[in-house]
Amino acid sequence: MEIELIKCHGSGNDFLLIDEISNNYSFTEVQRAELAKTLCNREKELGADGILYVMKSDKADGRMRVFNTDGSEASMCGNGLRCVARYVCELLEKDEALIETMKADLLVKKEQDVYEGIPTYLVEISPVSFKLEDLPLHLNQDTLLNEKIPSLSEQLIFTALAVPNPHLVSIVEKQDVESTIQKELSEFVNGPNELFPDGVNVSFVKPLKKGHIYVRTFERGVGFTNACGTAMSASTLVTCLSGLNDFEQSVEVYNNGGKVRCIVHKLNEETFKIDLIGNATYVYSTLVDVDPDNPTTFTCGMKNEYLDENVLYSKLQEDVKQFLQVNM
Ligand SMILES: N[C@@H](CCC[C@H](N)C(=O)O)C(=O)O
């Protein structure tokens, strides 16, 4: 069959967006997972960190499901949700919409462009939980807030939270960001292990100056990505709880693919929600000829590129690179 898709990204975290609504596609669960494994494989023609399936919803304007490159399904995806926000808002000719995700219906809206000509969307990141059972993380305690996990590292201090996909966040020094520690411990917690039976997204956060942080994430089901939206949101919350940043104030979050802005709202002592604001960039659209029951091979048609917005996005990346050279 022929499948229409859009290659898109949020902060260089790239996805293949497949619209099951307008195209009347109806895949089985196995097909969705197998398509993700094949089409996202970077050794083949397309390559991406995951597939975003845009589906009909009974209670919202649309529904997003996200499959990682290894075929696993994630409960949430912040950078992906910005791309879906743009897609659904443009389809419905609206400036805001409600998108059903696995665990919550989330508000998304068009925002003023972060940089001229870069389509920008705000997405709600919620619910947030610090209960270890919600990740899950198997330790003999209920939460892990700025604490060591000696079996992982004698030095690093971690916070575990679900937003609602699972995250392990550590505030570190520059030398830790550049070392091999993150890769080693991320591979451990994402392999067969007793602490995180479902794996976890692992972020190292380097505070730069008040209101500015750098985040690097090893994503569950993928590996290191240019950026991870839920991880940047979770990391901003951790820096607010540590007193490095402030609730209700914008925090610029730099990453290897660009930058986003996060605002953490403290609704009461235990309840938080986060606004994640950033680009939703289309790279190209194309048609793929593939058998969803046996997607090991596929052919890809002509790529219709969105040249203008990509040229503008590379200017943002250049500015980020310069900022990090001076401030890291
Ligand atoms: N890149 C995403 C998160 C994608 C899912 C993640 N790998 C998981 O398995 O939880 C984001 O931008 O949030």
The ligand as an ORCA input file, in Angstrom:
! r2SCAN-3c Opt
* xyz 0 1
  N      11.170     12.376     22.265
  C       9.992     12.344     23.026
  C       9.760     11.190     23.928
  C       9.553      9.939     23.120
  C       9.211      8.769     23.964
  C      10.343      8.276     24.799
  N      11.424      7.742     24.015
  C       9.771      7.197     25.729
  O       9.850      6.002     25.430
  O       9.240      7.579     26.780
  C       9.660     13.708     23.605
  O       9.943     14.708     22.914
  O       9.078     13.792     24.681
*
